[in-house]
Amino acid sequence: MNLAEIEKEALYLSENERASLAQKLLMSLDSPSKTEIEQEWLAVARQRARDLDEGRVQPVSAEEVRRKAMTLLR
């Protein structure tokens, strides 16, 4: 089966099936490894800690975040 045949067959799938297939195909493309993802999160956490320590940002309580989220969801 060649690409054109696969594409033609895929277009006969339901919308949900096509969405699921598209997601799987996208996830198969050059995804970062678990280690790379962990390193990126650690770098972000370190930067946020520095921002807090140096006063560039102000902390927000979990209660305030929850309250704002609930307001947005209404």
NORBELTA-V624876 format. One line per field, one symbol per residue. psi: psi as a letter, one per 30 degrees, with the letter a starting at -180 (. if undefined). A space follows every 50 residues. Layout:
psi: ???
//
This chain:
psi: kleeeeeeeefflleeeeeeeeeeeeffkhklleeeeeeeeeeeeeeeee eeeggflklkleeeeeeeeeeef.
//
